[in-house]
Amino acid sequence: MSESDIELPRGTASTDSESRLDEDDRLRPEFVRRVMDHVEAGETDAARALVEPLHPADIADLFELVDSDERRALAIAIEELLGGDVLAEMNDHVRDELIDQFEPHEVAEVAGEMETDDAVAMIEDMEEDEQRAVLRALDPDDRAAIEEALTFPEESAGRLMQRDLIAVPQHWTIGQVIDYLRAGDDLTTDFWEVFVVDGRHHPVGTCMLSWILRTPRHVAVADVMKREQTLIPVDMDQEEVALRFQKYALISAAVVDGSGRLVGMITVDDIVHIIQEEASEDALLLSGAGEGDINEPIRESYKARVRWLIANLGTALIAASIIGYFEGTITKMVALAALMPIVMGVGGNAGTQTLAVTVRALATNQLTQSNTWRAILREMRVAVLNGVTIAILLGVGVGLFFLNPILGAVIAAAMLTNILIAGCAGVMMPLALERAGADPAVASSIFVTMVTDSMGVLVFLGLATASGLVG
């Protein structure tokens, strides 16, 4: 087969697309500017000709790369290309900004082209009156599926699942299944396995497409199917769903309601997005940066971040009040003021390291009630090793620099103590929040910083006073 006979997928770095995408498959700035130059000049045909060869995900990226005030004009210019597959790939904030300018029937038309889970993701954040108008304009079957999905908790399997699946009775033969798949014009076209159900529509097994194709027609489905399967409760949190897919290497999984009936399926392509979303969410919660989305409106970013900064201000005042209590000690030896930030900073970093490890272990189910104490003891051993190493290096260095071995011993003891405290706080704080039913990533970093800063100052200045260093 010659190279010219190979049909390259849209959006790949072929010779024709090299001018559009760079080596990392990102849209080149000059290509984006060329498209917008045509849009601004009213040359919609030229703009559409440039954009049409792109993959839907790249078209979504194009909208995210242009300025907010240019997106409406771009949407008008390439209206025929702005379908459900593009909106499904688009950043939530950018998509919401665009559909705010659509009429309800236009939103309904796009939603009808999308998978149920993608349509729900687009509609769920709309204002209530706009949401009702869009639902009224939908096809009755689509409306029923979306309304049902909206009754489930946010970030649950019910919101994530697709309703379009293939389910067959367990008494059928392989031949009947093949005939059903061929004759059903209204069946979904994207699936990897067939779900087998009993008379109550409860899933009893699954059958891979490869098994169906390789099995004689007269063989019963029940003799071929795999009976062991991972069932996802409809109200399960999406993070738990992702962990099950990861643990059992699933491609797709059946979703069941409270009575055990098959109501939908979740596929691995949806889980990839969830894993990325949950990992980013935990990292951003630790920093108090809100959603951390560069397309998020400035006002929302401000509200999300400023409350954590105010909380940090409060924790800093606690450390400042402790410093004020030892004002006399610091006045007698100014070097203490120069060394305090070292104790606080290194302790804070040690706490953050332990905190990050603990939050990740909780998020991935590596840390459970059965191994909690083992994990705590492990982190304390690490803290002891780190503390002794840093204490020796810092103590010797300070003693030699200031020609004061007592000062070196004091800061070494304070550093060791603060790193131990940091290790304890870094593992205990998220565990306490998790046991209380709260997200362990929320507020953990602020409390850990408060503990390491205040205790670091207290121990350092307290030891300096008690040792007679500044008597």
Disulfide bonds with the S-S distance in Angstrom:
none
